[in-house]
Amino acid sequence: MPRDPLIGLVGKPSSGKSTTLNSLTDASSKVGNFPFTTIDPQRAIGYLQIPCACARFDLSDRCKPNYGSCVEGRRSVPIELLDVAGLVPGAHLGKGLGNRFLDDLRHADALVHVVDVSGTTDAEGKATRGYDPSQDIVWLRSEIVRWIQGNLMEKWGGIKRRHIAIKATAVETLQNQFSGYGSKASVVASCLDRLGLKQPLQDWSDETIEQVVNAFTDEKFPTVIALNKIDHPDADKNIAKIAKMVDAKSIVLTSAISEVFLRKLAKQGFIKYTEGSEFVDTREDLIERGDPDGGRLKELDEKLRTRIENLKDLVLYRFGSTGVVQVLSRAAELLGLVPVFPVRNTSSFTSGSANSTAVFRDCVLVKRGSTVGDVYRKVMGDAPLAYVETVGAKRVSEDDLVEVGKNDILSFKVGRA
Ligand SMILES: Nc1nc2c(ncn2[C@@H]2O[C@H](COP(=O)(O)OP(=O)(O)OP(=O)(O)O)[C@@H](O)[C@H]2O)c(=O)[nH]1
């Protein structure tokens, strides 16, 4: 059965991982439900914002998700996050319990690397000034590569002997080794295709093996670089430097501390804040716009008002948002996640309970390239499948691909066809 996607948060101590996690997981405005049965202490639930299917049919007022929430067609879908703390240079050699932390990474489908872009913490997280944070991007990735390579090299002699003895292909032999990282043969095959290696596996040099592990790391752990602490005055020059080094698609600028602050004030009734947006309204703003009640918000004291004004100037107006919500959206993009809406009835989009008019109660996230059959197995397990319908009772085949806007609203009919 396909697993739920899992996003790992990595970064050196004091880069802002916990603050980012808190800002992503604080479900203040959400119903707080999530579909995962066992949550170990390292795992948390974040909310991925997606456009909901209800908006396509003008049914937003009846959209009531079982898990997460939906506000005017913007749906927050629960997604599991894994906190991988304690990565420091030398982690692959066991420094700072690094091996244990790296081992946790195996289960992640994508990574968010939280980088302290203010340059006020060194490689080990100690307070400093003027540190170059681009170094963190380099060493952290290299720790992951060296950890995977180390695990492979430990057994390389035996791997080669077996490879020759059973006349295996390079894909078979490597997949055998990489399956522990949740790899699939297709992932290994596409890495090797890309590299176009000529020599047989038993003749690979250490450099070739490193190339293979690098390609595998790219494929298995697509990474969003969250440049955090953009509110700090030293951040700008570091952002400019990193932007020249790293693919723009993988960078998101964040101020996790600002997101935590805004959500807290919203929860306490001081402001209206749409999570992930640039919109913050105070009581005065709303009165000015003609609401005599000021949205029933509380009055702000001078200190809080100044903090909000500063936050708007330093973060929201300059960068468009605190960036935190975009971190998950970007990870979902890199992974190519497709939201699929299982319903009972493909005309009313309800879920079956006789007197309920609530629509699109469920939503599951699957990887790009998944078929209708994959979604079926994820949702229904081993129950025998009769047939599947999409919008307007149109039948679809188990082998059809699911995409955004196509075969992404499905009704599974159990039993014999
Ligand atoms: N200026 C600023 N400070 C931040 C931001 N995010 C986090 N911090 C501060 O950075 C420090 C470290 O943040 P944490 O979230 O505890 O960092 P961590 O990566 O979880 O650290 P460890 O638990 O040691 O691994 C704290 O003092 C935070 O308040 C931010 O966006 N801007």
The ligand as a Gaussian input file, in Angstrom:
#p B3LYP/6-31G(d) Opt

LIG

0 1
 N       15.258000      36.714000      13.996000
 C       14.753000      35.478000      13.911000
 N       15.048000      34.572000      14.855000
 C       14.525000      33.322000      14.717000
 C       13.686000      32.971000      13.639000
 N       13.321000      31.675000      13.792000
 C       13.911000      31.243000      14.918000
 N       14.619000      32.237000      15.501000
 C       15.383000      32.190000      16.755000
 O       16.513000      31.343000      16.595000
 C       16.770000      30.610000      17.802000
 C       16.800000      29.117000      17.527000
 O       15.526000      28.700000      17.075000
 P       15.022000      27.192000      17.246000
 O       13.722000      27.103000      16.520000
 O       15.031000      26.787000      18.674000
 O       16.164000      26.420000      16.465000
 P       16.396000      24.842000      16.242000
 O       16.965000      24.720000      14.898000
 O       15.175000      24.074000      16.551000
 O       17.499000      24.555000      17.326000
 P       17.844000      23.171000      18.079000
 O       16.660000      22.821000      18.917000
 O       19.054000      23.550000      18.869000
 O       18.141000      22.148000      17.011000
 C       15.659000      31.013000      18.782000
 O       16.163000      32.029000      19.628000
 C       14.570000      31.565000      17.873000
 O       13.778000      32.530000      18.514000
 C       13.371000      33.975000      12.668000
 O       12.637000      33.776000      11.702000
 N       13.951000      35.199000      12.851000

